[in-house]
């Protein structure tokens, strides 16, 4: 497969896919981390990185949308887990046999 004059074999594409997935796992909390990850992956395959200069001015907005989506999905999962586990976990206040802190 050829992309912008650069020949990419199936093995190269699969290797880059795994590298991108592994790098993205540790990239979630880094502001604009995806931009720099894309920059490094594009430069490693010899792709023209000047195209990212077009994306940079609007990437802040894209990053804000990605962050909002990440926060929303985390909150949704927390709400679903809370709903599914309601009434199945022990209430820590219901244990009378545990020593209580009396204060000074």
Secondary structure as UniProt FT lines:
FT   STRAND          2..3
FT   TURN            4..5
FT   STRAND          6..7
FT   HELIX           10..25
FT   TURN            26..29
FT   TURN            31..32
FT   HELIX           33..44
FT   TURN            45..46
FT   HELIX           49..51
FT   HELIX           52..85
FT   TURN            86..88
FT   HELIX           92..94
//
